């Protein structure tokens, strides 16, 4: 688990070393995930760029934070309300030769 995520919503967010835009977007994504009534609503919001097809062998889904950063979550929608466990934040390196 990414220890930087514990600081995202605090006054110490700058200590994460993440770009300001990523911190702001993460805060928005976290608020949206708390506000949705169920996971089907979250999946329907195109702005989240939720990718269930991006399931890996560990059962994680991804939500775009920016064009470079992706939030990896594990969702248990067998309980009400659904449990969303944040597993990590990863930078996608594009165009590496």
C-alpha positions in Angstrom: 0.0 0.0 0.0 1.2 3.5 -0.9 2.0 5.3 2.4 1.7 8.7 0.6 -2.0 8.3 0.3 -2.5 8.8 4.0 -1.4 12.4 3.6 -3.4 13.3 0.5 -6.3 14.9 2.4 -4.3 16.5 5.1 -2.4 19.8 5.4 0.8 17.7 5.0 -0.1 16.7 1.4 2.9 18.5 0.0 5.1 16.0 1.8 4.0 13.3 -0.6 6.1 14.7 -3.4 3.2 14.4 -5.8 2.3 17.2 -8.2 -0.3 19.6 -6.9 -2.7 18.7 -9.7 -2.5 15.0 -8.7 -3.2 15.9 -5.1 -6.2 18.0 -6.1 -7.6 15.3 -8.4 -7.1 12.6 -5.8 -9.1 14.7 -3.3 -11.9 15.0 -5.9 -11.9 11.3 -6.7 -12.0 10.4 -3.0 -14.9 12.7 -2.4 -16.8 11.3 -5.4 -16.2 7.7 -4.2 -17.6 8.6 -0.8 -20.6 10.3 -2.4 -21.8 7.6 -4.8 -24.7 5.5 -3.6 -23.4 2.3 -5.2 -20.6 1.1 -7.4 -22.8 1.0 -10.5 -23.1 4.8 -10.3 -19.4 5.1 -9.9 -18.9 2.9 -13.0 -21.4 5.1 -15.0 -19.5 8.3 -14.3 -17.2 8.6 -17.4 -15.2 11.3 -15.8 -13.8 8.8 -13.3 -12.4 6.7 -16.2 -13.1 3.6 -14.1 -11.6 0.6 -15.7 -13.1 -2.7 -14.6 -11.5 -4.3 -17.7 -8.2 -3.4 -16.1 -8.6 -6.1 -13.5 -5.4 -7.8 -12.7 -4.8 -11.2 -11.0 -5.2 -9.5 -7.6 -8.7 -8.2 -8.4 -7.8 -4.6 -8.5 -9.6 -2.0 -10.6 -8.2 1.3 -11.8 -9.5 4.9 -11.7 -7.7 7.6 -13.7 -6.4 10.5 -11.5 -4.8 12.3 -14.4 -3.4 11.4 -17.8 -0.2 10.1 -16.0 -1.5 8.8 -12.7 -3.9 5.9 -11.9 -5.5 5.0 -8.6 -5.7 1.3 -7.9 -8.6 0.1 -5.8 -10.3 -3.1 -4.7 -14.1 -3.0 -4.5 -16.3 -5.3 -2.4 -19.8 -4.6 -3.6 -21.2 -7.7 -2.0 -21.8 -5.6 1.2 -23.9 -2.5 1.6 -22.5 0.1 1.4 -19.8 -1.1 -0.9 -16.3 -1.2 0.5 -13.6 0.5 -1.5 -10.1 -0.3 -0.5 -7.4 2.0 -1.9 -4.4 -0.1 -2.9 -2.1 2.4 -4.4 -1.3 5.3 -6.8 0.9 4.6 -9.8 2.5 6.7 -12.4 2.0 5.5 -15.9 5.2 6.0 -18.0 4.2 6.6 -21.6 6.4 6.8 -24.6 9.5 5.2 -23.0 11.8 4.0 -25.8 
